[in-house]
């Protein structure tokens, strides 16, 4: 019998690690298996035995044999190397000093705008030592009315225009995004609503009380979600006193104490021009883009850039945490401290090397070693994958899956064996070639839409990456060398020091369940 459960860990594919923010971050846009924010679904698989297949020998398929039909596809013989032409990025600054990246696209009458601030939940503690959830509540309430329009009027205006306008808070960034038709009839009033959000939020006391009540219900429900419990425990144990340790939405203890004044203080301190970056994509000329950028940012206070976040300290030994939970499944989250977002070419190449190696080891497809061994060969889970989530400070590296309670320890041990074997013996040239070909060929899909392009621009601008970052992506893939990939894996992953969190009925670390 097969039982299903959903693991809400973060599934980030390769371009997510290389190009997208993490994590827990938005762009979070995917380029085939390359590039997102946000989550993977893992379902556990009990040991299931299958009966004899009564098909004849002739109808059986050898899945390891080459596909004979491919030899007859003569068009493959004449296939030319992929030539990628990335969008031409134009950059400028507003009068208030906000850096802007702009790509004109005229195929559709649409404009995407992405305004990001260095102002995620990692800044909550600077407003109040017990104010976890302030950034998230600020983002929520920016959409709930301004000084000119109450909540219902603001929502009606957004719906009447047919635009997408919203704000979100993550660990290290705060985003305000807009998608609108590009004609003046729609775009100009949409920009006005966006600026009202930024400069004239009402932060109504009654709405704040309602939001807190609803959020507290959600946080209570979170206690019934094993995946949420695992993620919260993992962050707390991995980051300790670092600002990344607390959940962006806050906690049952801190949410009730959030005040309107704290939201005002957060907005005034962090939603400022010196702390902002802007990306724009769509049916605009450069002149129009510059005018819109000024309209959006002119009302922002100049302010000051947020201070650099401290670097978290890595764990020096393995730690096992078990959370009892009445379920037939055990949720497993294991990993360590990972990398911060690379900004210089040498570090970017190293992250590319790791991403290629990790895709072979822990990618989400069926060619990945963990998926092959833990799912296909051993039948412990429906899916297992792991990814790096680089942020302004060092983000996490996590591997997640779910399995039957009595197989949890065996699945964990088997996963560690695969990881250690890969570090010892390395990936093969064939595995590396398959991965790099996939990455190069799927890369153009990342800028096949306005939203895809704008997400990449927003990420690049927020992390202060050069415009050549995108155009050099294929070059970085082509410069990958097998020896360097394997060495980077060994330098980065320390499975003997992994933090391992389990949520389930039985503690896998008890002697009786370890057998």
Secondary structure, 3 states (H helix, E strand, C coil): CCCCCCCCECCCCHHHHHCCCCCCCCCCCCCCCCCCCCCECCCECCCCCCCCCCCCHHHCCCCCCCCHHHHHCHHHHHCCCCCCCCCCCEEEECCCCCEEEEEECCCCCEEEEEEEECCCHHHHHHHCCCCCCHHHHHHHHHCCCECCCCHHHHHHHHHHHCCEEEEEECCCCEEEEEEEECCHHHHHHHHHHHHHHHHCECCCHHHHHHHHHHHHHHHHHHCCCHHHHHHHHHHHHHHCCCHHHCCCCCCCCCHHHCCHHHHHHHHHHHCCHHHEEEEEEECCCHHHHHHHHHHHHCCCCCCCCCCCCCCCCCCCCCEEEEEECCCCEEEEEEEEECCECCCCHHHHHHHHHHHHHHHHHHCCCCCCHHHHHHHHHCCCECCCEEEECCECCCCEEEEEEEEEHHHHHHHHHHHHHHHHHHHHHCCCHHHHHHHHHHHHHHHHHHHCCHHHHHHHHHHHHHCCCCCHHHHCHHHHHHCCCHHHHHHHHHHHCCHHHCEEEEEECCCCCCHHHHC
